[in-house]
Amino acid sequence: MGELGLAYSLLLVLSSAFFGGFLAKKARLPLILGYVFTGIVFGVFVTAGVRGKEDLATLSEIGVALLLFSLGIEFSFSRLSRVKEIAFWGGVIQILSCILLGILIFPQLGFDFYSSLFLASSFSLSSTAVVTKILSERGELDSLSGEIMIGWLLIQDLAVLPMLLILPKIAILETLPLWQIPLILIKVFFSLFLVFFAGRLLVPRLLNLISLANSREILLIGVVSLCLLAAFGTYALGLSFALGAFLAGLIISESSQNHAVFQEIRPLRDLFAIVFFVGLGMMVNLPFLFSHLDKILLLSLIVILVKFLVIFPLVLYLGYHPKTAFLTAMGLLQVGEFSFLLSRVGVSHGLISFDVYSYILVVALLTITLTPFFINFSPRIYFFLKKICMNRFPKIYSLLFRGFDYKEEKEELPFCDHVVICGFGRVGSWLGRACQMAKIPFVVVDFNQKVISELEKKGIPVVYGDPADLEVLDFAQVDKAKIVVVAIPDRHTQTLVIGNAQTLNPKIKIICRSHFEEDQAKLKALGAEMVIMPEFEASLSIVHRILQNFGMDKEGVSGKIKRLRLEHGMG
C-alpha cells in the first residue's frame, strides 16, 4: 500500500461500518453491535503489515479523543445534582468494591497482582457512550433509572482521572520510600489542576475570538485543534491522550458557546466514534479469542455477576425501589471504553502482558454487545423474577418487593372518579399541576422516594410503589377512578399498567405517553383510549402558531390540525 496505507485503513473501516450499520438497522439491533461485529469479520482482511495496524490504532485513538471531548461538552452538572448522592456514593463504593473483589478473585484464575489490579480497575468501569446511546434511543434518559445511570457513569468517568494517575506509578511504589508517594500524587494532581485552571481562563476568551469570525468552518477547525492540543498536553505530562480531550470538553461545557461547539463537532465525533467501535472489532485477535474462549466467558460471567451483586443492593441501601435498583444494575453490567485506555497504559508501562490486554478488550466487547439486550429486557426479567418470588419464595417477595411498596396498614384512599397519574416526571408533574388548578382529584403512583417525599410534604395524595403492580394500582383505587394516565416511558411497564388497570376497571379510560410511532397501534389494541406522543404534540403546537402568523382563521387552523391528527392515526 505504501503511502496509501492510511486511506486503505479508513476505507476498510468505513466499509465495515456501512455494512454493519445497515444490517443492524434491518435487524432492529443497536448500530454499535453492527459496527463491532463487522469490524471483527473485516478484521480478518486487514493487512498484516505494521503500518496498517498503526494507522488503525491512530484512527481509533483520535476517535476516543473526540468521543470523550463531546462527552465532556455534554457533561451536565445540573443533571448530576438531581441524583448527586446516589451517583457519588454509589459510584465510588461500586468502583472500590469491584476493584477489591477483583484483586481477590482474579489471582485464583492464574493472574498476578498487577494484572489482577488492572483487570479489576478496567472491569469496574461501564460505558457512558453505549448506555447513553441506548437510553436515548429508548427515550429513557429522563427516567429515574436513566438519570441514576448517567450520573453514576459520570462519576466513573471522573474516577478514571486518579486511576490514570495512580496505576502507572504502581511499578515504582515498591522501590520508593512511603513519604514520597503522596508527593508524587500531589505533584501530578497539581500539574493537572494547572492545566484545567489555565484552560478555564484562556479557553472562553479564545472561543469568543473564534466566534467573532462568524464562520462555522473556522469554529470547527479551532475546536478540533483545541481538542487535540489539550490531548497532546496531557500526553506530554505522561497521562492519557484522550484525558486531555475530555478535560477540554469539560471546560467548554461551562462556556456560552458549548451548544454551538457541540453542534459543529457532532458529525465529526460520530464519524470517528464509528471508527473507534469498528477498530475495536478489527483489533480482536481471533486465534486468541478461540484458544481462550472458556476463560473469556468465565471472566465475562464474573464481571456481570460481581457488578450486579454490588450495584443492586447498593441502590437498595441508598433508599431506592427494587425496580429502580434492578434496572440500574442491568444497565451498568458492561465494561466501558475507558478500560481500553487503562489497559493500554498497563501495556505501555510493562505492568501487564499483551494477553491481559486482549482479555480486557474481548471481555469489554462481549459485555458491550450484551448491553442492549440487558437494558431492553430488564423490565421483563424484573417482573419474571418478581413473579417467581411471589409464587415460590413468599418471604423473599415480602421482604424485597412488597416491603418497598405501599404500607398495608394505611387506610383505603377516599377517592372516587379521580385521575391516577402513573409516573410523576416532567409529563406527570405538569398534569398534576393542571389537576390542582382545575380542582380535579388525583392520586400519584411512583417509586421515586424523593418525589414521594416532596409530594407528601405538599399534601398531595401519593402511593409509593411500582405502577405496573396490580396491588399498587388497586390501592390507588383504580377500580373507582375515571382516568388512568401512564406517564412512564418504559414500554414494558406501559403494557402492564394498561392490562392491570383494565383488570381492575374494564370501563377505565387510559391515556398513555409514548415516544415511538410503532407503539401507537399496539398500545391502543391493548386498551389505551389515547396515545400521546410528546414530539408530535410539540409539532402541532408549532404548526398552530405558524398558521396563525400567516393569517389563517381559527377554523382553518383547527381543520389542518385535525387532518394531521387523522393522518397520524389520532383522529
C-alpha positions as CSV (number, residue, x, y, z in Angstrom):
1,M,0.0,0.0,0.0
2,G,2.8,2.4,0.7
3,E,1.8,5.9,1.2
4,L,-1.9,4.9,0.8
5,G,-1.9,2.7,3.9
6,L,-3.9,5.2,5.9
7,A,-6.5,5.7,3.1
8,Y,-6.8,1.9,2.8
9,S,-7.4,1.5,6.6
10,L,-10.0,4.3,6.6
11,L,-11.8,2.7,3.5
12,L,-11.9,-0.7,5.3
13,V,-13.2,0.8,8.5
14,L,-15.9,2.9,6.8
15,S,-16.9,0.0,4.6
16,S,-17.3,-2.3,7.6
17,A,-19.3,0.4,9.4
18,F,-21.7,0.8,6.4
19,F,-22.4,-2.9,6.0
20,G,-22.6,-3.5,9.8
21,G,-24.8,-0.5,10.5
22,F,-27.1,-1.3,7.5
23,L,-27.5,-5.0,8.7
24,A,-28.1,-4.0,12.3
25,K,-30.7,-1.4,11.3
26,K,-32.5,-4.0,9.2
27,A,-32.4,-6.5,12.1
28,R,-33.6,-3.7,14.5
29,L,-30.5,-4.1,16.6
30,P,-28.3,-1.3,18.0
31,L,-25.9,0.1,15.4
32,I,-23.0,-0.4,17.8
33,L,-23.4,-4.2,17.5
34,G,-23.2,-4.0,13.7
35,Y,-20.1,-1.9,13.9
36,V,-18.3,-4.2,16.3
37,F,-19.3,-7.5,14.6
38,T,-18.4,-6.4,11.1
39,G,-15.2,-5.0,12.5
40,I,-14.3,-8.4,13.7
41,V,-15.3,-10.0,10.4
42,F,-13.5,-7.5,8.2
43,G,-10.5,-7.5,10.6
44,V,-9.5,-10.8,9.1
45,F,-8.7,-9.0,5.8
46,V,-6.7,-6.2,7.4
47,T,-3.2,-6.0,6.1
48,A,-0.9,-7.8,8.4
49,G,1.7,-5.1,8.0
50,V,2.8,-3.0,10.9
51,R,1.8,0.2,9.1
52,G,-1.8,-0.9,8.7
53,K,-2.1,-1.7,12.4
54,E,-0.5,1.6,13.4
55,D,-3.0,3.5,11.2
56,L,-5.9,1.7,12.7
57,A,-4.7,2.4,16.2
58,T,-4.1,6.1,15.4
59,L,-7.6,6.5,13.9
60,S,-9.1,4.7,17.0
61,E,-7.1,7.0,19.3
62,I,-8.5,10.1,17.6
63,G,-12.0,8.5,17.7
64,V,-11.7,8.0,21.5
65,A,-10.4,11.6,22.0
66,L,-13.3,13.2,20.0
67,L,-15.8,10.9,21.6
68,L,-14.7,11.9,25.1
69,F,-14.4,15.5,24.1
70,S,-18.1,15.5,23.1
71,L,-18.9,13.7,26.3
72,G,-17.1,16.4,28.2
73,I,-19.1,19.1,26.4
74,E,-22.4,17.3,27.2
75,F,-21.3,16.9,30.9
76,S,-24.2,18.3,32.9
77,F,-23.6,19.3,36.5
78,S,-27.3,20.1,36.8
79,R,-28.3,16.6,35.8
80,L,-25.8,15.2,38.1
81,S,-27.1,17.3,41.0
82,R,-30.5,15.6,40.8
83,V,-29.0,12.3,41.7
84,K,-25.8,13.5,43.2
85,E,-25.9,11.4,46.4
86,I,-26.5,8.1,44.8
87,A,-24.3,8.9,41.9
88,F,-21.3,9.9,44.1
89,W,-21.6,7.4,46.9
90,G,-22.9,4.6,44.7
91,G,-20.2,5.2,42.0
92,V,-17.3,5.5,44.5
93,I,-18.4,2.5,46.6
94,Q,-19.1,0.4,43.5
95,I,-15.7,1.1,41.9
96,L,-13.8,0.4,45.1
97,S,-15.8,-2.8,45.8
98,C,-15.3,-4.1,42.3
99,I,-11.5,-3.5,42.5
100,L,-11.2,-5.2,45.9
101,L,-13.3,-8.2,44.8
102,G,-11.3,-8.4,41.5
103,I,-8.0,-8.4,43.4
104,L,-9.3,-11.3,45.5
105,I,-10.9,-13.3,42.6
106,F,-8.6,-12.9,39.6
107,P,-5.4,-14.4,41.2
108,Q,-7.4,-17.6,41.6
109,L,-7.6,-17.7,37.8
110,G,-3.8,-17.5,37.4
111,F,-3.3,-13.7,37.1
112,D,-0.5,-11.9,39.1
113,F,-1.2,-9.0,41.3
114,Y,-0.6,-6.2,38.7
115,S,-2.7,-8.0,36.1
116,S,-5.5,-8.6,38.6
117,L,-5.4,-4.9,39.6
118,F,-5.6,-3.7,36.0
119,L,-8.3,-6.2,35.2
120,A,-10.3,-5.2,38.3
121,S,-9.9,-1.4,37.6
122,S,-10.8,-1.8,34.0
123,F,-13.8,-4.0,34.7
124,S,-15.1,-1.7,37.4
125,L,-16.0,0.9,34.7
126,S,-19.1,1.0,32.5
127,S,-19.6,2.5,29.1
128,T,-21.0,6.1,29.1
129,A,-21.2,6.2,25.3
130,V,-23.1,2.9,24.9
131,V,-25.5,3.3,27.8
132,T,-26.3,6.9,26.8
133,K,-26.9,5.9,23.2
134,I,-29.3,3.1,24.1
135,L,-31.2,5.1,26.7
136,S,-31.6,7.9,24.1
137,E,-32.9,5.5,21.5
138,R,-35.4,4.2,24.1
139,G,-36.5,7.7,25.2
140,E,-35.5,6.9,28.8
141,L,-32.7,9.4,29.6
142,D,-35.1,11.3,31.8
143,S,-36.4,8.2,33.6
144,L,-35.3,7.7,37.2
145,S,-33.1,4.7,36.5
146,G,-31.8,6.6,33.4
147,E,-30.8,9.6,35.4
148,I,-29.1,7.4,38.0
149,M,-27.2,5.5,35.4
150,I,-26.0,8.7,33.7
151,G,-24.9,10.3,37.0
152,W,-23.2,7.1,38.0
153,L,-21.4,6.9,34.7
154,L,-20.2,10.5,35.0
155,I,-18.7,9.6,38.4
156,Q,-17.0,6.6,36.8
157,D,-15.6,8.8,34.1
158,L,-14.2,11.2,36.6
159,A,-12.7,8.2,38.6
160,V,-10.6,7.4,35.5
161,L,-8.5,10.5,36.3
162,P,-7.0,9.2,39.6
163,M,-6.7,5.7,38.0
164,L,-4.7,7.0,35.1
165,L,-2.5,8.9,37.7
166,I,-2.0,6.1,40.2
167,L,-1.9,2.9,38.1
168,P,1.3,3.7,36.1
169,K,3.0,4.5,39.4
170,I,2.3,1.1,40.8
171,A,5.5,-0.4,39.5
172,I,7.7,2.1,41.3
173,L,5.9,2.1,44.6
174,E,7.9,-0.9,46.0
175,T,11.2,1.0,45.5
176,L,10.1,4.3,46.8
177,P,10.0,5.5,50.4
178,L,6.4,5.8,51.6
179,W,6.7,9.5,52.2
180,Q,7.5,10.2,48.5
181,I,4.3,8.5,47.3
182,P,1.9,11.4,48.4
183,L,4.4,13.9,47.0
184,I,4.2,12.3,43.6
185,L,0.4,12.2,43.6
186,I,0.3,15.9,44.8
187,K,2.7,16.9,42.0
188,V,0.6,15.1,39.3
189,F,-2.7,16.5,40.6
190,F,-1.2,20.0,40.8
191,S,0.0,19.8,37.2
192,L,-3.4,18.6,36.2
193,F,-5.1,21.4,38.1
194,L,-2.8,24.0,36.4
195,V,-3.9,22.7,33.0
196,F,-7.6,22.8,33.9
197,F,-7.3,26.2,35.6
198,A,-5.4,27.7,32.7
199,G,-8.0,26.3,30.3
200,R,-10.8,27.9,32.3
201,L,-9.0,31.3,31.9
202,L,-7.9,31.0,28.3
203,V,-10.4,28.8,26.5
204,P,-13.5,31.1,27.0
205,R,-11.6,34.1,25.6
206,L,-10.2,32.0,22.7
207,L,-13.7,30.8,21.9
208,N,-15.0,34.4,22.0
209,L,-12.3,35.4,19.5
210,I,-13.1,32.5,17.2
211,S,-16.9,33.3,17.4
212,L,-16.2,36.9,16.2
213,A,-15.1,35.4,12.9
214,N,-18.7,34.3,12.4
215,S,-17.6,31.3,10.4
216,R,-18.7,27.7,11.1
217,E,-15.6,26.3,9.3
218,I,-13.2,28.4,11.5
219,L,-15.1,27.4,14.6
220,L,-14.9,23.7,13.7
221,I,-11.1,24.0,12.9
222,G,-10.5,25.9,16.1
223,V,-12.4,23.5,18.3
224,V,-10.8,20.3,16.8
225,S,-7.4,22.0,17.2
226,L,-8.2,22.9,20.8
227,C,-9.3,19.3,21.5
228,L,-6.1,17.8,20.0
229,L,-3.9,20.4,21.7
230,A,-5.4,19.5,25.1
231,A,-4.9,15.8,24.3
232,F,-1.3,16.3,23.5
233,G,-0.9,18.4,26.6
234,T,-1.9,15.7,29.0
235,Y,0.0,13.2,26.9
236,A,3.2,15.3,27.4
237,L,2.5,15.1,31.2
238,G,2.6,11.3,31.0
239,L,-1.2,10.9,31.1
240,S,-3.7,9.6,28.6
241,F,-4.1,11.3,25.2
242,A,-7.9,11.1,25.5
243,L,-7.9,12.5,29.0
244,G,-6.9,15.9,27.7
245,A,-9.7,15.9,25.2
246,F,-12.2,15.1,28.0
247,L,-10.9,18.0,30.1
248,A,-11.2,20.3,27.2
249,G,-14.8,19.3,26.7
250,L,-15.5,19.9,30.4
251,I,-14.0,23.4,30.1
252,I,-16.1,24.2,27.0
253,S,-19.2,22.8,28.6
254,E,-19.2,25.8,31.0
255,S,-18.8,28.4,28.2
256,S,-21.6,30.2,26.4
257,Q,-20.6,28.6,23.1
258,N,-21.0,25.0,24.3
259,H,-24.1,24.3,22.2
260,A,-22.6,25.7,19.0
261,V,-19.4,23.8,19.6
262,F,-21.3,20.5,20.1
263,Q,-23.4,21.1,17.0
264,E,-20.3,21.5,14.9
265,I,-18.3,18.7,16.4
266,R,-21.1,16.1,16.5
267,P,-20.8,14.9,12.8
268,L,-17.0,14.6,13.2
269,R,-17.5,12.9,16.6
270,D,-19.9,10.4,15.1
271,L,-17.6,9.5,12.3
272,F,-14.6,8.9,14.5
273,A,-16.7,7.1,17.1
274,I,-17.7,4.7,14.4
275,V,-14.0,4.3,13.6
276,F,-13.4,3.6,17.2
277,F,-16.0,0.8,17.5
278,V,-15.2,-0.8,14.2
279,G,-11.5,-0.5,15.1
280,L,-12.1,-2.4,18.3
281,G,-13.7,-5.2,16.4
282,M,-10.8,-5.3,14.0
283,M,-8.2,-5.4,16.7
284,V,-9.7,-8.6,18.2
285,N,-7.2,-11.4,17.9
286,L,-9.4,-14.3,16.7
287,P,-6.9,-17.1,17.4
288,F,-6.5,-15.7,20.9
289,L,-10.3,-15.5,21.2
290,F,-10.9,-19.1,20.2
291,S,-8.0,-20.6,22.2
292,H,-9.0,-18.8,25.4
293,L,-12.8,-18.8,24.9
294,D,-13.5,-20.6,28.1
295,K,-11.5,-18.2,30.2
296,I,-13.0,-15.2,28.4
297,L,-16.6,-16.4,29.1
298,L,-15.7,-17.1,32.7
299,L,-14.3,-13.6,33.1
300,S,-17.3,-12.1,31.5
301,L,-19.6,-14.0,33.8
302,I,-17.7,-12.9,36.8
303,V,-17.8,-9.3,35.7
304,I,-21.6,-9.4,35.2
305,L,-22.3,-11.2,38.4
306,V,-20.0,-9.1,40.6
307,K,-21.3,-5.8,39.2
308,F,-24.9,-6.8,39.6
309,L,-24.3,-8.1,43.2
310,V,-22.6,-4.9,44.1
311,I,-24.9,-2.3,42.3
312,F,-28.3,-3.9,43.1
313,P,-28.0,-4.0,46.9
314,L,-26.1,-0.7,46.9
315,V,-29.0,1.2,45.2
316,L,-31.5,-0.6,47.5
317,Y,-29.4,0.5,50.5
318,L,-29.4,4.1,49.3
319,G,-33.2,4.1,49.5
320,Y,-34.5,3.3,46.1
321,H,-37.2,0.9,44.9
322,P,-36.1,-2.6,43.9
323,K,-37.3,-2.0,40.3
324,T,-35.0,1.1,40.1
325,A,-32.1,-0.8,41.6
326,F,-32.6,-3.7,39.2
327,L,-32.9,-1.5,36.0
328,T,-29.8,0.5,37.1
329,A,-27.8,-2.6,37.8
330,M,-28.7,-4.2,34.5
331,G,-27.7,-1.1,32.6
332,L,-24.2,-0.9,34.2
333,L,-23.1,-4.5,33.7
334,Q,-20.8,-3.9,30.7
335,V,-17.1,-2.9,30.6
336,G,-16.6,0.6,29.3
337,E,-14.4,2.3,26.7
338,F,-12.1,3.7,29.4
339,S,-11.0,0.2,30.1
340,F,-9.1,0.3,26.8
341,L,-7.2,3.4,28.0
342,L,-6.3,1.8,31.3
343,S,-5.1,-1.4,29.6
344,R,-3.0,0.5,27.1
345,V,-1.4,2.3,30.0
346,G,-0.6,-1.0,31.6
347,V,0.9,-2.5,28.4
348,S,3.0,0.7,27.7
349,H,4.4,0.6,31.3
350,G,5.1,-3.1,31.2
351,L,2.8,-3.8,34.1
352,I,0.6,-6.2,32.1
353,S,1.2,-8.5,29.2
354,F,-0.5,-8.2,25.8
355,D,-2.6,-11.3,26.7
356,V,-4.1,-9.5,29.7
357,Y,-4.8,-6.5,27.4
358,S,-6.5,-8.9,25.0
359,Y,-8.6,-10.3,27.8
360,I,-9.8,-6.8,28.7
361,L,-10.5,-5.9,25.1
362,V,-12.6,-9.1,24.4
363,V,-14.5,-9.1,27.7
364,A,-15.3,-5.4,27.1
365,L,-16.6,-6.1,23.6
366,L,-18.6,-9.1,24.7
367,T,-20.3,-7.2,27.6
368,I,-20.9,-4.2,25.4
369,T,-22.5,-6.5,22.8
370,L,-24.9,-7.9,25.5
371,T,-25.8,-4.5,26.9
372,P,-28.7,-3.6,24.5
373,F,-30.3,-6.9,25.5
374,F,-29.7,-6.3,29.2
375,I,-31.3,-2.9,29.0
376,N,-34.1,-3.8,26.6
377,F,-35.2,-6.9,28.5
378,S,-34.5,-5.8,32.1
379,P,-38.2,-4.8,32.8
380,R,-39.4,-8.2,31.7
381,I,-36.7,-10.0,33.6
382,Y,-37.6,-8.0,36.7
383,F,-41.3,-8.9,36.6
384,F,-40.4,-12.5,35.8
385,L,-38.2,-12.7,38.9
386,K,-40.8,-10.9,40.9
387,K,-43.5,-13.4,39.9
388,I,-41.2,-16.4,40.7
389,C,-40.6,-14.9,44.2
390,M,-44.2,-14.3,44.7
391,N,-45.2,-17.9,43.9
392,R,-42.3,-19.8,45.3
393,F,-40.4,-17.6,47.8
394,P,-43.1,-15.6,49.7
395,K,-40.6,-14.4,52.4
396,I,-38.2,-13.0,49.8
397,Y,-41.1,-11.4,47.9
398,S,-42.4,-9.8,51.1
399,L,-39.0,-8.5,52.1
400,L,-37.6,-7.5,48.7
401,F,-40.7,-6.4,46.7
402,R,-43.8,-5.9,48.7
403,G,-42.0,-4.4,51.6
404,F,-40.9,-1.5,49.4
405,D,-44.3,-0.7,48.1
406,Y,-47.3,0.9,49.9
407,K,-47.9,0.1,53.5
408,E,-50.8,-2.2,54.1
409,E,-51.7,-0.6,57.4
410,K,-52.8,2.6,55.5
411,E,-56.5,3.2,55.3
412,E,-58.1,3.0,51.9
413,L,-57.8,6.2,49.9
414,P,-61.1,8.1,50.0
415,F,-61.3,8.8,46.2
416,C,-63.9,8.2,43.5
417,D,-64.0,9.4,39.9
418,H,-60.4,10.6,40.2
419,V,-57.3,10.6,38.0
420,V,-54.5,8.2,38.7
421,I,-51.2,9.5,37.4
422,C,-48.6,6.8,37.0
423,G,-45.2,8.4,37.0
424,F,-44.5,11.9,38.2
425,G,-41.7,13.1,36.0
426,R,-41.8,16.1,33.6
427,V,-45.1,15.0,32.0
428,G,-46.8,13.8,35.1
429,S,-45.9,16.8,37.2
430,W,-47.5,19.3,34.8
431,L,-50.5,17.1,34.6
432,G,-50.8,17.1,38.4
433,R,-50.4,20.9,38.4
434,A,-53.3,21.2,35.9
435,C,-55.5,18.9,38.1
436,Q,-54.7,21.1,41.1
437,M,-55.7,24.2,39.2
438,A,-58.9,22.6,38.0
439,K,-59.6,21.1,41.4
440,I,-59.8,17.6,39.9
441,P,-59.0,14.9,42.5
442,F,-55.9,12.8,41.5
443,V,-53.5,10.3,43.0
444,V,-49.8,9.9,42.0
445,V,-48.2,6.4,41.8
446,D,-44.4,6.4,41.6
447,F,-41.4,4.6,43.0
448,N,-39.1,7.6,43.3
449,Q,-38.8,8.1,47.0
450,K,-37.7,11.7,46.7
451,V,-40.7,12.5,44.5
452,I,-43.0,10.8,47.0
453,S,-41.5,12.7,50.0
454,E,-41.8,16.1,48.3
455,L,-45.5,15.4,47.3
456,E,-46.3,14.2,50.8
457,K,-45.0,17.5,52.2
458,K,-47.3,19.4,49.8
459,G,-50.2,17.3,50.9
460,I,-50.7,15.6,47.5
461,P,-52.1,12.0,47.7
462,V,-49.4,9.6,46.7
463,V,-48.8,5.8,46.6
464,Y,-45.2,4.6,46.8
465,G,-44.8,1.6,44.6
466,D,-44.4,0.2,41.1
467,P,-47.3,1.4,38.9
468,A,-47.1,-1.9,37.0
469,D,-48.0,-3.9,40.1
470,L,-51.7,-4.9,40.3
471,E,-51.9,-4.5,44.0
472,V,-50.4,-1.0,43.9
473,L,-52.9,0.1,41.3
474,D,-55.7,-1.5,43.4
475,F,-54.6,0.5,46.4
476,A,-54.7,3.7,44.3
477,Q,-58.4,2.9,43.8
478,V,-58.2,2.4,40.0
479,D,-61.4,0.4,40.3
480,K,-63.1,3.7,41.3
481,A,-61.1,6.0,39.1
482,K,-62.3,7.8,36.0
483,I,-58.9,8.1,34.1
484,V,-55.5,6.5,34.4
485,V,-52.6,8.4,32.8
486,V,-49.5,6.3,32.0
487,A,-46.7,8.9,32.0
488,I,-43.9,6.4,32.1
489,P,-41.6,6.0,29.0
490,D,-40.8,2.3,29.6
491,R,-42.6,0.2,27.0
492,H,-43.0,-3.0,29.1
493,T,-44.3,-1.1,32.1
494,Q,-46.8,0.7,29.9
495,T,-48.3,-2.6,28.7
496,L,-48.5,-4.0,32.3
497,V,-50.2,-0.8,33.6
498,I,-52.8,-0.9,30.8
499,G,-53.5,-4.6,31.4
500,N,-53.7,-4.3,35.2
501,A,-55.9,-1.1,35.0
502,Q,-58.4,-2.9,32.8
503,T,-58.4,-5.9,35.1
504,L,-59.4,-3.7,38.0
505,N,-61.8,-1.5,36.0
506,P,-62.8,-2.6,32.5
507,K,-64.5,0.8,31.9
508,I,-61.5,2.9,32.8
509,K,-60.2,5.5,30.3
510,I,-56.5,5.1,29.8
511,I,-54.2,7.8,28.3
512,C,-50.7,6.7,27.6
513,R,-47.5,8.6,26.7
514,S,-45.2,7.1,24.1
515,H,-42.1,8.2,22.1
516,F,-42.4,5.7,19.4
517,E,-44.9,5.7,16.5
518,E,-44.7,1.9,16.1
519,D,-46.1,1.5,19.6
520,Q,-49.2,3.6,19.0
521,A,-51.3,0.8,17.4
522,K,-50.1,-1.7,19.9
523,L,-51.0,0.4,23.0
524,K,-54.4,1.2,21.5
525,A,-55.0,-2.5,20.8
526,L,-54.1,-3.3,24.5
527,G,-56.8,-0.9,25.6
528,A,-55.4,2.6,25.7
529,E,-58.0,5.1,24.6
530,M,-55.5,7.7,23.6
531,V,-51.7,7.5,23.0
532,I,-50.0,10.9,23.3
533,M,-46.6,11.4,21.6
534,P,-44.9,14.5,23.1
535,E,-42.8,15.1,20.0
536,F,-46.0,15.0,17.8
537,E,-47.9,17.3,20.1
538,A,-45.0,19.8,20.1
539,S,-45.0,19.8,16.3
540,L,-48.8,20.5,16.3
541,S,-48.2,23.4,18.7
542,I,-45.6,24.8,16.4
543,V,-47.9,24.3,13.3
544,H,-50.7,26.1,15.2
545,R,-48.5,29.2,15.8
546,I,-47.1,29.2,12.2
547,L,-50.6,29.1,10.6
548,Q,-51.8,31.8,12.9
549,N,-48.9,34.0,12.0
550,F,-49.8,33.6,8.3
551,G,-53.2,34.9,9.0
552,M,-55.3,31.7,8.9
553,D,-58.5,31.9,10.9
554,K,-59.3,29.6,13.8
555,E,-61.5,27.2,11.7
556,G,-58.7,26.8,9.1
557,V,-56.1,26.1,11.8
558,S,-58.4,23.7,13.5
559,G,-59.1,21.9,10.2
560,K,-55.4,21.5,9.4
561,I,-54.6,20.2,13.0
562,K,-57.5,17.7,12.7
563,R,-56.2,16.5,9.4
564,L,-52.7,16.0,10.8
565,R,-54.1,14.0,13.7
566,L,-56.1,11.8,11.3
567,E,-53.0,11.1,9.2
568,H,-51.2,10.3,12.4
569,G,-53.9,7.9,13.5
570,M,-55.1,10.0,16.3
571,G,-58.4,11.2,14.9
